[in-house]
Amino acid sequence: MKKSLGAVALLGASALTLAGCAGSGGGSTESSSAEIRVWLAGTDTSQDARDYLTQTFEDENPGSTLVIEEQQWTGLVDKLTTSLSSNDSPDVVEMGNTQAPAFTSSGALLSLDDIAADLGGDDLLPGFVEAGTWDGTLYAVPYYSGARVVFYNTAQYAQAGVAVPTTLDEYVSNAVTLAGALPGVSGVYFPGKDWYNALPFVWANGGEVAVQADDGSWDAQLSSDESIAGLTQVQELQEKASLAPKDGDETEGWVPFRTGEAATYSAPSWAYWSIVADEDKQPTPLTDTTGYFALPGADGDAAPVFAGGSNIGIAAKSAHPDLAKSALEIMLSDEYQSILAEGGLVPAKTSLGDKVAAATPELATVIAEAAANAKLTPASPKWADVEAQGVMQDLFVNIANGGDVASLAAAADEQIESILNG
């Protein structure tokens, strides 16, 4: 997921008590006219998509209205935990794909099994369907995806005399070279809290965050030799190639790249439009000097990258579940998903993948290569607790500040196991 939760304490998403609400729609009677509240997180959903959703819903449901309430990603799990258990719950809610298991397992969301076929069925992104399914029941469908790709300034690469890397080692050494050759410029923009771009180094070296044993317990593995190799590469980048804040996050990392203060920037594919066009969709100076490549792995193949994106579901306590289903069906329609694709987001349906190519033709091959190797965090309902407690963010801030990698990884493993097995 491309999402950042900050260090807001979670109220125990895995222990949500929503007695009597699962699958019930709050026990309310559907009204012929009502106001539906849709929570969208962040700004990734374009205004065109929002307008289409609002207008189409109101055309298809005369007398009812749809209101979009934008939420911040920071602290979202905590806010959803509280709101979904209240009597004033929103109707349709977006959540990061790694956050979904916390809510699918708790009774916070309505079963979507009865409309799964109408929402896309087997055409839906399988990894996101898995993230939105609990105990064989579908609770949250894919909303959009976007594998991380690497954007680079072709003019700055030429000035520093470096080429597109073919291995992960070259990626690191190129970034250090760029930083040395271009004063005041990050070879790669890599803020301390950016664990989304750090995990691919762990995976590319053969490491894992945590794996589940046959008995259901979780074994955290950031301190394995393979993971340490990747974490050491991250530290080299953060110390020698990046001028990004050691305690900063990945939010709006496209800004220093677009202003020439960073030669390389790894981000979900949808960041393309933030780089090459301004708020009025007019070309920026970077339009002609932005190149793209998939992050290379240790042996030259594409590295496993973090699968950004969201799931979306209906609150179990929605006062108007049938109208909420109507809104969700619009959001999963080909027309709506095509609008998301035009904004650089990877659609929830595999059959619409070529729509992204229409919006960003130069990125089509790179997106496909990156998406084919995308991975998610451990599929535990308690993983959201790990994020909300800032375990990963703290680990990489300490790494960026020159801490001992092996000791920091071992401490993080203890925290992760305590949470996942608690």
C-alpha positions in Angstrom: 0.0 0.0 0.0 1.2 3.4 -0.6 -0.2 4.6 2.7 1.4 6.1 5.7 -0.3 5.8 9.1 2.1 7.7 11.3 2.6 6.6 14.9 -1.0 7.1 16.1 -1.8 4.4 18.7 -4.3 1.9 17.4 -7.3 1.1 19.6 -6.8 -2.6 18.8 -8.3 -3.1 15.4 -7.9 -6.8 15.8 -10.1 -6.6 18.9 -12.9 -4.6 17.5 -16.2 -5.5 19.2 -19.1 -4.9 16.8 -21.5 -7.3 18.3 -24.7 -7.9 16.3 -23.7 -5.7 13.3 -21.9 -8.1 11.0 -23.8 -8.6 7.8 -26.9 -6.9 9.2 -26.6 -3.4 7.8 -27.1 -2.1 11.3 -30.5 -3.6 11.4 -32.1 -0.5 9.9 -34.8 -0.3 7.3 -33.8 0.9 3.9 -35.2 4.3 3.0 -36.4 5.3 -0.5 -34.4 8.5 -0.2 -31.3 9.0 1.9 -27.8 10.5 2.1 -24.9 8.1 1.5 -21.6 9.0 3.0 -18.5 7.7 1.1 -15.1 8.0 2.8 -12.2 8.4 0.3 -8.7 8.5 1.7 -6.2 11.0 0.4 -6.3 12.8 -3.0 -5.6 9.9 -5.4 -9.3 9.8 -6.6 -9.5 12.5 -9.2 -12.2 15.1 -9.2 -13.5 13.7 -12.5 -14.1 10.3 -10.8 -15.7 12.0 -7.8 -18.1 13.9 -10.0 -19.0 10.8 -12.0 -19.7 8.9 -8.8 -21.9 11.6 -7.3 -23.9 12.3 -10.5 -24.4 8.7 -11.6 -25.5 7.6 -8.1 -28.0 10.4 -7.9 -29.3 9.7 -11.4 -29.7 6.0 -10.6 -31.3 6.6 -7.1 -33.7 9.6 -7.5 -34.2 11.4 -4.2 -31.0 10.1 -2.6 -27.7 12.0 -2.4 -24.1 10.9 -2.1 -21.6 12.9 -0.1 -17.8 12.3 -0.4 -15.9 12.9 2.8 -12.1 12.9 2.3 -10.0 11.4 5.1 -6.3 11.6 5.8 -4.2 8.5 5.5 -2.4 9.4 8.7 -4.3 7.9 11.6 -6.9 6.3 9.3 -7.0 2.9 11.0 -7.7 4.5 14.4 -10.4 6.7 12.9 -12.1 3.8 11.0 -11.9 1.7 14.2 -13.9 4.3 16.1 -16.3 5.3 13.3 -17.2 1.8 12.0 -18.3 0.8 15.5 -20.4 4.0 16.1 -24.0 4.6 15.4 -23.0 7.4 13.0 -20.9 5.2 10.7 -20.1 6.2 7.1 -21.6 3.9 4.5 -18.7 3.2 2.1 -15.1 3.3 3.3 -11.7 3.2 1.5 -8.8 1.6 3.3 -5.2 0.7 2.4 -4.8 -2.9 1.2 -2.6 -3.8 4.1 -5.2 -2.3 6.5 -8.1 -4.4 5.1 -7.5 -7.6 7.2 -8.0 -5.6 10.4 -11.5 -4.8 9.4 -12.6 -7.9 7.4 -11.8 -10.0 10.5 -13.6 -7.9 13.0 -17.2 -7.7 11.8 -16.8 -4.0 10.8 -17.7 -4.6 7.2 -20.8 -6.0 5.4 -20.4 -9.2 3.4 -20.2 -8.6 -0.4 -20.7 -12.2 -1.4 -24.2 -11.5 -2.8 -22.9 -8.8 -5.2 -19.4 -10.1 -5.8 -20.2 -11.0 -9.4 -21.7 -7.6 -10.1 -18.6 -6.0 -8.8 -16.3 -7.9 -11.1 -16.0 -11.4 -9.8 -12.9 -13.2 -11.2 -11.9 -10.1 -13.0 -10.9 -8.4 -9.8 -7.2 -8.1 -8.8 -6.7 -11.5 -7.0 -4.1 -10.2 -4.4 -6.5 -7.5 -3.3 -9.4 -9.9 -3.2 -7.4 -12.1 -0.9 -6.6 -9.1 1.3 -10.4 -8.3 1.5 -11.5 -11.8 2.3 -11.8 -13.3 5.7 -12.8 -16.9 6.5 -14.1 -17.4 2.9 -16.3 -14.3 2.9 -15.6 -11.2 0.7 -15.8 -8.0 2.7 -13.7 -5.5 0.8 -13.1 -5.4 -2.9 -10.1 -3.8 -4.8 -10.4 -0.1 -5.4 -7.2 0.6 -7.3 -3.6 -0.5 -7.4 -0.2 0.8 -8.4 3.1 -1.0 -8.3 6.1 1.2 -7.6 8.3 2.3 -10.5 11.4 4.4 -10.5 11.3 7.8 -12.1 14.6 9.4 -13.1 15.8 12.8 -14.5 17.4 11.9 -17.8 19.4 15.1 -18.0 20.8 14.7 -14.5 21.8 11.1 -15.2 23.6 12.2 -18.4 25.4 15.0 -16.5 26.6 12.6 -13.8 27.6 10.0 -16.4 25.4 7.2 -15.1 23.0 4.9 -17.0 19.9 3.1 -16.0 21.0 0.4 -13.6 20.6 -3.3 -14.3 21.1 -4.6 -10.8 20.2 -3.4 -7.3 23.9 -2.9 -6.5 24.1 -0.6 -9.5 21.0 1.3 -8.4 22.7 2.0 -5.0 26.1 2.9 -6.5 24.5 5.1 -9.2 22.6 7.1 -6.5 25.8 7.7 -4.6 27.5 8.8 -7.8 24.7 11.2 -8.6 24.7 12.7 -5.2 28.5 13.4 -5.4 28.3 14.8 -9.0 25.3 17.0 -8.4 25.7 19.2 -5.3 22.5 19.9 -3.4 20.7 17.0 -5.3 19.6 13.7 -3.8 20.8 10.8 -5.9 17.6 9.1 -4.8 15.0 10.7 -2.6 14.7 8.4 0.4 13.2 9.9 3.6 13.7 8.0 6.8 10.1 6.8 7.3 9.7 5.5 3.8 9.4 1.8 4.6 7.4 1.2 1.4 10.5 1.8 -0.7 12.7 0.0 1.8 11.0 -3.4 1.9 11.9 -4.2 -1.8 15.6 -4.3 -0.7 14.7 -6.9 1.9 12.7 -9.0 -0.6 15.2 -8.6 -3.4 17.9 -10.1 -1.2 15.8 -13.0 -0.3 14.5 -11.7 3.1 11.0 -11.4 4.5 9.2 -9.3 7.0 7.5 -12.2 8.8 6.3 -15.7 7.8 3.5 -17.7 9.3 4.2 -21.2 10.7 1.9 -24.2 10.4 0.5 -23.5 13.9 -0.5 -20.0 12.9 2.2 -18.1 14.8 4.3 -15.5 13.1 8.1 -15.5 12.8 9.6 -12.0 12.1 12.6 -12.2 9.8 14.0 -8.7 9.4 17.1 -9.8 11.3 17.9 -12.7 9.0 21.2 -12.5 6.9 19.2 -11.9 3.7 17.1 -9.1 5.2 20.2 -7.5 6.8 21.8 -7.3 3.4 18.9 -5.4 2.1 18.6 -3.1 5.1 22.3 -2.3 4.8 21.7 -1.1 1.2 18.9 1.1 2.4 21.2 2.6 5.0 23.8 3.4 2.4 21.3 5.2 0.2 19.8 7.1 3.1 23.2 8.2 4.4 25.2 8.7 1.2 22.7 9.5 -1.5 19.7 11.2 -0.1 19.2 14.7 1.3 15.6 13.9 2.3 14.7 14.4 6.0 15.8 11.5 8.2 12.5 11.7 10.0 10.4 12.5 6.9 7.9 10.3 5.2 7.2 9.6 1.5 4.3 12.1 1.2 4.7 14.4 -1.8 8.2 13.1 -2.6 7.5 14.1 -6.2 8.0 17.8 -5.2 11.8 17.6 -4.8 12.0 15.4 -7.9 10.0 17.9 -10.0 12.1 20.8 -8.8 15.4 19.1 -9.7 16.4 18.5 -6.1 16.3 14.7 -6.6 17.6 12.8 -9.6 15.7 9.6 -8.8 12.3 9.0 -7.2 10.6 5.6 -6.5 6.8 5.9 -6.3 3.5 4.2 -7.3 2.8 4.6 -11.0 0.1 7.2 -10.3 2.8 9.7 -9.3 3.5 10.2 -13.0 0.8 12.9 -13.2 2.1 14.8 -10.2 5.5 14.9 -11.9 4.7 15.8 -15.5 1.6 18.0 -15.0 0.5 20.8 -12.7 -2.8 21.2 -11.0 -4.4 22.4 -14.3 -2.9 19.4 -16.1 -0.5 21.6 -18.0 3.0 20.1 -18.8 5.8 20.9 -16.3 9.5 21.3 -17.2 10.0 17.6 -16.3 7.7 16.4 -19.1 10.6 15.9 -21.5 13.3 14.8 -19.1 11.5 12.1 -17.0 12.4 8.5 -17.7 11.2 5.4 -16.0 12.4 1.9 -15.1 11.4 -1.0 -12.9 13.6 -1.3 -9.8 16.2 -4.0 -10.6 16.7 -7.0 -8.4 19.9 -8.5 -7.1 20.4 -10.6 -10.2 19.2 -8.2 -12.9 15.5 -9.2 -12.9 12.9 -6.8 -11.6 12.9 -6.6 -7.9 9.8 -7.4 -5.8 8.2 -4.1 -5.0 5.5 -3.0 -2.6 2.0 -3.2 -4.1 0.3 0.1 -3.3 -3.4 0.6 -3.5 -6.7 0.4 -1.7 -9.6 -1.8 -0.9 -13.1 -0.5 -0.4 -16.1 -1.9 1.5 -19.5 -1.2 3.1 -19.8 -0.5 6.8 -21.7 -3.3 8.6 -23.5 -0.5 10.5 -24.5 1.4 7.3 -28.0 2.8 7.7 -28.7 2.2 4.0 -26.8 -0.9 2.9 -28.7 -1.3 -0.4 -27.9 2.2 -1.5 -24.3 1.7 -0.3 -24.2 -1.4 -2.6 -25.4 0.8 -5.5 -22.6 3.3 -4.9 -20.0 0.5 -4.7 -21.3 -1.0 -8.0 -20.7 2.3 -9.6 -17.2 2.6 -8.2 -16.4 -0.9 -9.6 -18.0 -0.2 -13.0 -15.9 -0.1 -16.1 -16.7 3.5 -16.7 -15.6 4.7 -13.2 -12.5 2.4 -13.1 -11.5 3.8 -16.5 -11.6 7.3 -15.1 -9.3 6.2 -12.3 -7.0 4.6 -15.0 -6.8 7.9 -16.9 -5.4 9.5 -13.7 -2.6 6.9 -13.6 -4.2 4.4 -11.1 -4.2 0.7 -12.0 -7.9 -0.4 -12.2 -9.4 -2.9 -9.8 -10.2 -5.1 -12.8 -7.5 -7.0 -14.7 -9.4 -6.6 -18.0 -9.0 -2.8 -17.8 -5.2 -2.8 -17.3 -4.6 -1.4 -20.8 -6.5 1.7 -19.8 -3.5 2.9 -17.8 -1.4 2.5 -20.9 -3.7 4.9 -22.7 -3.1 7.5 -20.0 0.7 6.9 -19.6 1.9 5.0 -22.7 5.6 5.3 -21.9 5.0 3.6 -18.5 2.9 0.7 -19.8 5.8 -1.9 -20.0 7.4 -0.7 -16.8 4.1 -0.8 -14.8 3.4 -4.3 -16.1 6.9 -5.5 -15.1 6.7 -3.9 -11.7 3.2 -5.1 -11.0 4.1 -8.7 -11.9 6.6 -8.7 -9.0 4.6 -6.7 -6.5 4.2 -8.0 -2.9 2.2 -7.2 0.2 2.9 -7.2 3.9 2.1 -10.2 6.1 -1.6 -11.1 5.7 -2.4 -10.8 9.4 -5.4 -8.9 10.8 -3.0 -7.4 13.3 -0.6 -6.0 10.7 -2.5 -2.7 10.9 -1.4 -2.5 14.5 2.2 -2.8 13.4 1.7 0.1 11.1 -0.3 2.2 13.5 2.4 1.8 16.2 5.0 3.0 13.8 7.2 0.0 14.1 8.4 0.1 10.5 8.7 3.9 10.4 10.8 3.9 13.6 13.1 1.2 12.3 14.0 3.1 9.1 14.3 6.4 10.8 16.9 4.8 13.1 18.6 3.2 10.2 18.7 6.5 8.3 20.4 8.1 11.4 23.2 5.6 11.3 22.1 3.0 13.9 23.4 -0.5 14.0 21.3 -2.3 11.4 21.5 -5.8 13.0 20.5 -4.6 16.4 17.7 -2.4 15.1 16.3 -5.3 13.0 16.4 -7.7 15.9 14.4 -5.2 18.1 11.9 -4.6 15.3 11.4 -8.4 15.0 10.6 -8.6 18.7 8.0 -5.9 18.3 6.4 -7.4 15.2 6.2 -10.9 16.8 4.7 -9.4 20.0 2.0 -7.6 18.0 1.2 -10.4 15.5 1.2 -13.2 18.0 -0.4 -11.1 20.8 
